[in-house]
Amino acid sequence: MTRATYQDPARWSRTSQSPTRPVSPDPDARYTADDLFAAAPPVETALDEKLRRAYFWLVNRAVISPYYDVEFGLARATRFSLGDANAELVLPAEQSYSSNALLPLLTFAVGGRCLLIGGPGRGKTTLAVLMGVLAGQSPADVRRDVQQGQPQMTISDLVGMPLPRDLVNADSLDGIRIAWRRWLDAPVKIVDEYNRIPTKTQSALLTMVAEGYVESHDQMHRTTPPGGIDSWYFTANDDAGGGTFPVIQALKDRMDVTVQSLGFNSRFFDELVTRVEAGERPEDHVPAELVFSPDDRIRMRAAIRATPLPPALRREIEFFVSQFEFAQHGGRMFEYRTKDVVATSGGDVAEVIGANSGADLQVDPGAQTLGSVSPRALQTLILYAKACAWFRGQKAVSREDVRAMVPFALRGKLRPNLQHPRFDAGSDRELATDHASWLLDLFDAASAEHRRLGGDRPDATAVLLEQFGDGLDGLDALAVSQRVTAVEARIAQIAATGKLYGRDFDELVALKYLHQRYTNYLRWLEAR
């Protein structure tokens, strides 16, 4: 932008022209002569296009964040090596995005929970307030409803208090009415500096976030709006334990995505000066055509959830998450050889991993982590990958969409094992603090291994699982016995390799499951 552009009072109202990302027409579409003469339907911006226009208004007008770190088209990217440390600047070949704006916007679209971390004054709260305005609230109401975390915050401060007359006159708790806080019904809820809230109050907040309701004096209040979609935004100066109070793990685990708010770029100083001189706030200038109604949000989330996840990509994600649960010496019983068993019994996960002599720790992705991917985190990854694909106008989720969401959906969920040799020396030492790049590296390494092992072809276990998926009805004892033999043969084949990795652990547990189902059914047949 030029200085004149910054001074233009109409700059806030300018939105991107459509289409913001041209998409090839559907080759299966069929048109007839009647279509040429039919009356044109009223023009309505598609919801994905409207969301993209909102994104470009955010990054081009509202927030000063020229960091395009969610990259696409990397196979054809232009790369520059810079400096003595061999820093690499990548120029993606396809439209890429700033995570600082994209992830909060996708959270708005799916009704998720976003944690924004970064030093003070980096625009975290402003971004969250903008999401509230996009949901149809007035800027003043959104700002007033922001919950400011502080050490004296009580549950009553957060949710409301009983009416004094009822406290005096009621014969039981059922007769006490609660003056609920107005922010509980907002479609966008913002909690600033949530790591300054006392632990007891965090527990009440957890119930709201996880279950969608709050209780006080035996009275319950639903916090989910009538449309069933509310988005939560939390801010913190860091996610490594800093703050007045440690955040309880259950609340931390409810954060769907974690986004790093990056610093101010001094090349955009003119815009900063203009905002100071004009006394302007971006949330006061959100164009009306970018505001989403409750019905828009319901339809948008439904369209995102309906975005297909192709079978081949499902298998690749499955292979990736299978790497992390297994710990060779985690327990005696095979099913208990997991990191979670070690952690919940007070053991040192890193020490147990280091004692593993049954696998090559240098090439084992699971050895680099202290935990695994929970079902909740995996569901979040799937949902945000669908949202990313839908936002980009794709007909189905691609590997690039999944890869792009990995650093945000798994940050804080998949923690690095800093005792692993790769963090000791060389350029990989940078990954000890750059968790986003480390998670991307883990995903890329797992994908490469998946291809090396021929993951695009059905393996023996996949065939057995598909076979079982057809059901047991109609099978005779001979057919079931043959399947039991096939399961045992597959287990023997894996055992013959002499080394066990996380992917083998998941496969063996699944095979034992099949064995149990078949043998139980066989006994039932024989009993008849």
C-alpha positions in Angstrom: 0.0 0.0 0.0 1.1 3.6 -0.6 0.8 6.3 2.0 -2.2 7.7 0.0 -4.0 4.3 0.3 -3.5 4.3 4.0 -5.2 7.7 4.3 -8.2 6.7 2.1 -11.2 6.7 4.5 -13.0 4.2 2.3 -10.3 1.6 2.5 -12.1 -0.4 5.2 -15.2 -1.0 3.0 -13.3 -2.5 0.1 -13.6 -6.3 -0.2 -12.1 -8.7 -2.6 -13.8 -9.2 -6.0 -15.1 -12.7 -6.7 -13.9 -15.2 -7.4 -11.1 -14.9 -4.8 -9.8 -18.3 -5.8 -11.0 -19.5 -9.3 -12.1 -23.1 -9.3 -12.4 -25.2 -12.4 -16.0 -25.9 -13.5 -17.5 -29.3 -12.7 -16.8 -31.5 -15.8 -19.9 -33.5 -15.0 -22.2 -30.6 -15.3 -24.7 -30.9 -18.2 -26.5 -27.9 -19.8 -29.4 -27.8 -22.2 -30.7 -25.2 -24.6 -33.4 -24.3 -22.0 -30.6 -23.1 -19.7 -29.6 -20.4 -22.2 -33.0 -18.8 -22.1 -33.9 -19.4 -18.5 -34.2 -16.3 -16.2 -31.1 -15.7 -14.3 -31.5 -16.6 -10.6 -30.7 -13.9 -8.0 -26.9 -13.7 -7.4 -26.0 -14.9 -4.0 -22.4 -15.3 -2.8 -21.6 -18.9 -2.0 -20.7 -19.4 1.6 -17.2 -20.6 0.8 -16.6 -17.6 -1.3 -18.0 -15.3 1.4 -15.6 -16.9 3.9 -12.7 -16.4 1.6 -13.7 -12.7 1.1 -13.8 -12.4 4.9 -10.3 -13.8 5.1 -8.9 -11.5 2.5 -10.5 -8.5 4.2 -8.9 -9.6 7.5 -5.4 -9.9 6.1 -5.5 -7.0 3.6 -7.4 -4.5 5.8 -8.0 -5.5 9.4 -4.9 -7.2 10.8 -1.3 -6.4 10.0 0.0 -10.0 9.5 2.0 -10.5 6.3 3.1 -14.0 7.4 1.9 -16.6 4.8 2.9 -19.7 6.7 0.0 -22.1 5.6 1.6 -23.0 2.3 0.3 -24.9 -0.7 1.9 -25.9 -3.9 5.2 -26.7 -2.3 6.2 -29.2 -4.9 6.6 -26.4 -7.4 7.7 -23.7 -5.0 10.7 -21.3 -5.5 13.2 -21.6 -2.7 16.0 -19.3 -1.5 18.7 -20.2 1.0 19.6 -17.3 3.2 22.4 -16.6 5.7 25.0 -18.7 7.5 22.3 -20.8 9.2 20.9 -21.9 5.8 17.5 -20.4 6.5 15.1 -21.1 3.7 12.5 -18.7 2.2 9.8 -20.6 0.3 7.6 -18.9 -2.3 4.6 -21.3 -2.7 3.2 -22.0 -6.1 -0.4 -21.8 -5.0 -2.6 -19.5 -3.0 -1.3 -19.7 0.6 -2.5 -18.1 3.8 -1.7 -16.5 7.1 -2.4 -18.9 10.0 -3.0 -15.9 12.3 -6.2 -15.1 10.4 -7.1 -18.4 8.7 -7.2 -20.6 11.8 -9.5 -18.3 13.8 -11.7 -18.0 10.8 -11.9 -21.8 10.3 -12.7 -22.0 14.0 -15.5 -19.6 13.4 -16.8 -21.7 10.5 -16.8 -25.1 12.4 -17.8 -23.8 15.8 -14.4 -24.8 17.4 -12.1 -23.7 20.1 -9.0 -21.7 19.3 -6.1 -20.8 21.5 -4.1 -17.7 20.4 -0.7 -17.4 22.0 2.0 -14.7 21.7 3.4 -11.8 23.5 1.3 -8.9 24.7 -0.1 -6.4 22.1 0.1 -8.7 19.1 -3.5 -8.5 18.1 -4.8 -11.7 19.7 -7.9 -10.2 21.3 -8.5 -8.0 18.3 -8.7 -11.0 16.0 -11.1 -12.7 18.4 -13.3 -9.6 18.6 -13.4 -9.5 14.8 -14.9 -13.0 14.8 -17.6 -11.8 17.1 -18.5 -9.0 14.7 -18.5 -11.5 11.8 -21.1 -13.4 13.7 -23.5 -10.4 13.8 -22.7 -8.9 17.2 -22.0 -5.2 17.5 -18.3 -4.3 18.2 -19.3 -2.7 21.5 -21.1 -5.8 22.7 -18.3 -8.1 21.7 -15.7 -6.0 23.6 -18.0 -5.8 26.6 -18.4 -9.6 26.7 -14.7 -10.4 26.6 -13.8 -12.2 29.8 -10.6 -10.8 31.2 -8.7 -13.5 33.1 -7.4 -12.3 36.5 -6.3 -14.0 39.7 -9.4 -13.0 41.7 -11.9 -14.2 39.1 -14.6 -16.3 40.8 -17.2 -18.7 39.3 -19.8 -16.0 40.0 -17.7 -13.4 38.1 -17.7 -15.9 35.2 -21.3 -17.2 35.1 -23.5 -14.9 37.2 -24.9 -14.8 40.7 -28.0 -15.8 42.5 -30.7 -13.1 43.1 -30.3 -11.8 46.7 -34.0 -11.9 47.4 -34.1 -15.6 46.4 -31.2 -16.4 48.6 -33.1 -15.0 51.6 -36.5 -16.3 50.8 -36.0 -19.7 49.0 -36.7 -22.8 51.0 -34.5 -24.9 48.7 -31.9 -24.5 46.0 -34.7 -25.1 43.4 -36.2 -21.8 44.3 -33.1 -19.7 43.7 -32.9 -17.9 40.4 -29.5 -17.0 38.9 -28.8 -13.8 37.1 -26.8 -15.4 34.3 -24.1 -13.3 32.6 -25.0 -12.2 29.1 -21.8 -13.4 27.4 -22.8 -17.0 28.0 -25.3 -16.7 25.1 -23.0 -15.1 22.6 -22.2 -16.9 19.4 -18.6 -16.1 19.8 -17.1 -16.3 23.3 -13.7 -14.8 24.2 -11.6 -15.5 27.3 -8.5 -13.3 27.5 -5.4 -14.6 29.3 -7.1 -17.8 30.5 -3.9 -18.8 32.2 -4.5 -16.1 34.9 -7.8 -17.7 36.0 -7.9 -19.6 39.3 -8.1 -23.4 39.1 -11.6 -23.7 40.6 -12.9 -21.2 38.1 -11.2 -23.0 35.2 -13.2 -26.1 36.2 -16.4 -24.2 35.6 -15.1 -22.9 32.3 -14.2 -26.5 31.4 -17.8 -27.6 31.8 -19.0 -24.8 29.5 -16.4 -25.6 26.8 -16.7 -29.3 27.0 -20.4 -29.9 27.7 -22.1 -26.6 26.6 -23.8 -25.8 29.9 -23.0 -24.2 33.3 -24.3 -24.9 36.8 -24.8 -22.7 39.8 -26.8 -23.4 42.9 -28.3 -26.5 41.3 -29.5 -24.3 38.3 -28.4 -25.1 34.8 -28.0 -22.8 31.8 -27.2 -23.9 28.3 -24.3 -21.9 26.8 -24.8 -23.1 23.2 -26.9 -20.7 21.0 -30.2 -21.9 19.4 -28.3 -22.7 16.1 -26.1 -25.0 18.0 -22.8 -23.3 16.9 -20.6 -21.2 19.1 -16.9 -20.5 18.7 -14.5 -20.0 21.6 -11.3 -18.0 21.5 -8.8 -18.1 24.3 -5.6 -16.0 24.6 -2.4 -16.6 26.5 1.1 -15.2 26.5 2.5 -18.7 26.2 1.3 -22.3 26.3 4.4 -23.8 28.1 3.1 -23.4 31.7 3.5 -19.6 32.1 0.8 -17.5 33.8 -0.5 -16.9 37.2 -2.1 -20.4 37.4 -1.3 -23.5 35.5 -4.0 -24.4 33.1 -5.7 -27.7 34.0 -4.9 -30.4 31.5 -8.5 -31.2 30.7 -9.1 -27.6 29.7 -5.9 -27.4 27.6 -6.9 -30.6 25.8 -10.2 -29.0 24.8 -8.3 -26.4 22.7 -8.9 -27.6 19.1 -6.2 -25.5 17.5 -3.3 -23.4 18.8 -2.1 -20.5 16.8 1.1 -18.5 17.2 0.6 -14.7 16.9 3.7 -13.4 15.2 5.3 -10.1 15.7 4.8 -6.7 14.0 6.5 -6.2 10.6 8.1 -2.8 10.5 7.5 -2.4 6.8 3.9 -1.8 7.5 4.6 1.1 9.9 2.6 3.6 7.9 -0.7 1.7 8.5 0.1 1.8 12.2 0.6 5.5 12.2 -2.7 6.0 10.2 -4.7 4.0 12.8 -3.2 6.1 15.6 -4.0 9.4 13.9 -7.5 8.3 13.0 -8.3 6.5 16.2 -9.7 3.6 14.2 -10.3 0.0 15.3 -10.8 -2.6 12.5 -13.8 -4.2 14.3 -15.7 -0.9 13.9 -15.5 -1.2 10.1 -16.4 -4.8 9.2 -18.4 -4.6 5.9 -22.0 -5.7 6.3 -21.8 -8.1 3.4 -19.2 -10.2 5.3 -21.4 -10.8 8.4 -22.7 -14.4 8.7 -26.2 -15.0 10.0 -26.9 -18.0 12.3 -28.4 -19.9 9.4 -25.3 -19.2 7.3 -23.2 -20.7 10.0 -25.4 -23.8 10.3 -25.3 -24.4 6.5 -21.5 -23.6 6.4 -20.7 -26.2 9.1 -22.9 -28.8 7.4 -21.1 -28.3 4.1 -17.7 -28.6 5.8 -18.6 -31.8 7.5 -19.9 -33.2 4.2 -16.6 -32.6 2.4 -15.3 -36.1 1.4 -12.1 -37.6 2.9 -10.8 -40.1 0.2 -10.0 -43.7 1.3 -6.3 -43.4 0.3 -5.9 -40.3 2.4 -7.6 -42.0 5.3 -5.1 -44.8 5.2 -2.2 -42.3 5.2 -3.6 -40.4 8.2 -4.1 -43.8 9.9 -0.5 -44.7 9.3 0.7 -41.4 10.7 -1.2 -41.6 14.0 -0.3 -45.3 14.4 3.3 -44.3 15.1 3.0 -42.7 18.5 1.2 -44.9 21.1 3.6 -47.8 21.4 6.4 -48.0 24.1 8.3 -51.3 24.0 8.9 -51.5 27.7 5.7 -49.6 28.8 4.2 -52.8 30.4 4.3 -56.5 30.6 0.9 -57.3 28.9 1.1 -56.5 25.2 -1.8 -54.1 25.2 -0.2 -52.1 28.1 3.0 -51.4 26.2 2.0 -47.8 25.7 3.3 -44.3 26.7 0.0 -43.5 28.4 0.5 -46.5 30.8 3.9 -45.2 31.6 2.8 -41.6 32.1 -0.3 -42.4 34.2 1.8 -44.6 36.6 4.3 -41.7 37.1 7.0 -43.2 35.0 9.5 -41.3 32.8 8.3 -41.8 29.2 11.6 -40.5 27.7 13.6 -43.0 29.8 11.4 -45.9 28.7 11.7 -44.9 25.0 15.5 -44.7 25.4 15.6 -48.3 26.8 14.0 -49.7 23.6 16.4 -52.0 21.8 13.8 -53.5 19.6 13.7 -50.7 17.0 15.9 -48.0 15.4 15.1 -44.9 17.4 16.7 -42.7 14.8 14.1 -43.6 12.2 11.1 -44.3 14.5 8.8 -41.2 14.6 7.2 -42.5 17.8 10.5 -42.2 19.6 10.4 -38.4 19.1 7.2 -37.9 21.1 6.2 -38.3 24.7 2.6 -39.1 23.9 0.2 -40.1 21.2 -2.7 -38.6 19.2 -6.0 -38.9 21.1 -9.3 -39.6 19.4 -10.4 -36.0 20.2 -7.3 -34.5 18.6 -7.7 -36.8 15.6 -11.3 -35.7 15.1 -10.2 -32.1 15.3 -7.5 -32.7 12.6 -10.1 -34.3 10.3 -12.7 -31.5 10.9 -10.2 -28.7 10.3 -8.7 -30.5 7.2 -12.3 -30.6 5.8 -12.7 -26.9 6.7 -9.5 -26.0 4.9 -10.4 -28.0 1.8 -13.9 -26.4 1.7 -12.5 -22.9 2.3 -10.1 -23.5 -0.7 -13.0 -24.6 -2.9 -11.8 -28.2 -3.2 -14.3 -31.0 -3.9 -12.5 -33.3 -1.4 -9.8 -33.2 1.2 -6.2 -33.5 -0.1 -3.0 -34.4 1.6 -2.0 -30.8 1.5 -5.1 -29.8 3.5 -4.3 -32.4 6.2 -0.6 -31.4 6.3 -1.5 -27.7 6.6 -3.6 -28.3 9.7 -1.3 -30.7 11.5 0.8 -28.0 13.3 -2.3 -26.3 14.7 -4.5 -29.3 15.6 -1.6 -31.3 17.2 0.3 -28.6 18.9 0.3 -29.2 22.7 -1.3 -32.7 22.0 1.8 -34.4 20.5 4.7 -33.2 22.7 8.4 -33.7 21.6 10.7 -36.0 23.5 13.6 -33.6 23.9 15.9 -36.4 25.0 15.7 -37.9 21.5 19.1 -37.7 19.6 17.8 -35.5 16.8 17.3 -32.6 19.1 20.9 -32.7 20.4 22.9 -31.1 17.6 22.8 -29.7 14.1 20.0 -27.8 12.4 17.3 -30.1 14.0 18.0 -28.4 17.4 15.8 -25.6 16.1 12.8 -28.0 16.2 13.0 -28.2 20.0 11.4 -24.7 20.1 9.7 -24.6 16.6 7.0 -27.2 17.3 5.0 -26.3 14.2 7.9 -27.2 11.9 8.7 -30.4 13.9 5.1 -31.6 13.5 5.2 -30.9 9.8 8.5 -32.9 9.6 6.9 -35.8 11.5 4.0 -35.9 9.1 6.2 -35.7 6.0 8.5 -38.5 7.4 5.5 -40.7 8.1 4.1 -40.1 4.6 7.5 -41.0 3.0 7.6 -44.2 5.0 4.0 -45.0 4.1 4.9 -44.7 0.4 8.1 -46.7 0.9 6.2 -49.6 2.4 3.7 -49.5 -0.4 0.9 -48.0 1.7 -1.1 -47.2 -1.4 -1.8 -50.9 -1.9 -4.1 -52.9 0.4 -2.0 -54.8 3.0 -3.0 -58.2 4.4 -4.5 -56.7 7.6 -6.5 -54.2 5.6 -7.9 -57.0 3.6 -8.8 -59.0 6.7 -10.5 -55.9 8.2 -12.5 -55.3 5.1 -13.5 -58.9 5.0 -14.7 -58.7 8.6 -16.6 -55.5 7.8 -18.9 -57.5 5.5 -20.4 -59.2 8.6 -20.4 -62.7 10.0 -24.0 -63.7 9.1 -24.1 -66.7 6.9 -20.5 -67.9 7.5 -20.1 -71.6 8.3 -17.6 -73.0 10.7 -15.1 -73.9 7.9 -15.0 -70.4 6.5 -14.6 -68.9 10.0 -11.7 -71.4 10.8 -10.0 -70.3 7.6 -10.2 -66.7 8.6 -8.8 -67.5 12.1 -5.9 -69.2 10.4 -5.3 -66.2 8.1 -5.2 -63.9 11.1 -2.7 -66.1 12.9 -0.6 -66.3 9.8 -0.5 -62.5 9.5 0.6 -62.2 13.2 3.4 -64.7 12.6 4.5 -62.7 9.6 4.8 -59.5 11.6 6.6 -61.3 14.5 9.2 -62.8 12.1 10.6 -59.3 11.3 12.1 -59.1 14.8 11.5 -55.4 15.3 8.4 -53.6 16.5 7.2 -50.1 15.7 4.1 -48.2 16.6 2.4 -49.1 13.3 3.0 -52.8 14.2 1.5 -52.4 17.6 -1.8 -51.0 16.2 -1.9 -53.7 13.6 -1.3 -56.5 16.1 -4.0 -55.2 18.5 -6.5 -55.0 15.5 -5.5 -58.6 14.5 -6.1 -59.8 18.1 -9.5 -58.1 18.0 -10.4 -60.0 14.7 -9.1 -63.2 16.3 -11.4 -62.8 19.3 -14.5 -62.0 17.2 -13.9 -65.0 14.9 -13.2 -67.5 17.7 -16.2 -66.3 19.7 -18.4 -66.7 16.7 -16.9 -70.1 15.9 -17.7 -71.3 19.5 -21.3 -70.1 19.0 -21.6 -72.0 15.8 -20.3 -75.2 17.4 -22.6 -74.8 20.4 -25.6 -74.7 18.0 
